[in-house]
Amino acid sequence: MRLFYQQKMIGKKSRKLQKIPFTIEEPVHTLKDLLKQLVTQEVHNYNEKAVDTPLHIYITDQQLEDAAQHGKVHFGEKKNAATQSVDQAISTVFQAFEDELFLVLQNEEQLHSLNEPLAIREDDVFTFIKLTMLAGRIW
């Protein structure tokens, strides 16, 4: 089943969100199942990036223009060659959700619990909103 998740475009101050497609193979009954599959896919993509790094790195003019639109030009290399643990990433995302460090919206509805039953349809959009703690003092 094809779904989408949304994220803010890197380096842009606009409020546009970029839809990124992903597919799920296993049945998803709760938000916990969905997060587990999404994190697993993203960690595998991240870990494969180290293997695919070419010996000579260059970018084309088109890639340079695309990167400039996103506000960050890079060559796709990783600073750390170590692979990341899928289990550790899954436990981190569960803990971050429980600590209310981010919100999850399914289409326009907020999901409040990891164990809440989900009714997922083809092309649903999941939005992840990172919450920032505000700090300051009163003079």
Residue, then its C-alpha position, 0 to 999 in steps of 0.5 A: m500500500r502506498l502512503f505519504y509522509q510530509q516533511k518541511m523542505i530543508g533550508k526553506k522558511s516557507r510553510k510548504l511541506q514536501k510529500i514523500p511516498f513510502t510503501i508498507e508491506e505488512p499490515v498496520h493496525t496501530l501507529k506503533d506498527l506504522l512508525k516501526q515500518l517507516v523507521t526501518q525503511e529510513v534506517h535501511n536507506y541511510n545505511e545503504k547510502a554509505v555503500d553507494t558513495p562513489l570514489h570520485i564525487y561530483i554533481t551536475d549543473q541540474q543537481l546543483e540548481d536543485a540543491a540550491q533551491h532546497g538551500k543546501v548543497h552537498f555531495g551526498e556523503k556521510k561524515n560517519a561511516a558507521t551503520q545505525s541500529v534499526d532496533q535503537a532507532i525504533s526505540t528512540v522514535f517510540q520514546a520521542f513520541e511518548d515524550e511528546l517531542f513530535l506530533v503525528l497527523q493522519n490526513e488532518e487528524q492528530l494521533h494521540s496514542l501508539n496503540e490506537p487502532l488505525a484505519i489506513r487507506e491508500d494515499d493517506v498522508f501522515t504529517f510529522i511535526k517536530l515540537t520545539m521547546l521554547a526557553g526564555r526569561i522575563w526581564 
